Amino acid sequence: MEKKMKTPSKGIEVFCRYTTKKGKRIYPKKAKFFHFFRNVK
């Protein structure tokens, strides 16, 4: 099963190997990187 993501009209597509939360690095468990859209004002 594949999930489809809608692309926002104003935004930047971001790929990260890890993210930080409360000063600790978090790596994805089932993927090589995180993928999300960041809004641009």
C-alpha positions as CSV (number, residue, x, y, z in Angstrom):
1,M,0.0,0.0,0.0
2,E,1.4,3.4,-1.0
3,K,0.4,6.7,0.6
4,K,0.0,9.7,-1.7
5,M,0.9,13.2,-0.4
6,K,-0.7,16.4,-1.6
7,T,1.9,19.1,-2.6
8,P,1.1,22.5,-1.0
9,S,0.9,25.4,-3.4
10,K,3.5,27.4,-1.4
11,G,6.1,25.4,0.3
12,I,9.5,23.7,0.1
13,E,9.9,19.9,0.0
14,V,12.5,18.9,2.7
15,F,14.4,15.6,3.1
16,C,16.3,15.0,6.4
17,R,18.5,12.1,7.6
18,Y,17.4,12.9,11.2
19,T,15.5,15.5,13.2
20,T,16.1,16.8,16.7
21,K,13.6,16.9,19.6
22,K,14.6,18.1,23.0
23,G,18.3,18.0,22.0
24,K,18.3,14.4,20.9
25,R,18.6,13.1,17.4
26,I,15.8,11.0,16.1
27,Y,16.3,8.7,13.1
28,P,13.5,7.1,11.0
29,K,12.9,3.5,11.8
30,K,11.6,2.2,8.4
31,A,13.1,4.7,6.0
32,K,16.4,6.3,5.1
33,F,15.2,9.9,5.7
34,F,12.3,12.1,6.8
35,H,10.2,13.8,4.2
36,F,7.9,16.8,4.8
37,F,6.8,20.1,3.4
38,R,7.8,23.4,5.1
39,N,5.6,26.4,4.5
40,V,7.1,29.6,3.1
41,K,5.6,32.9,4.0
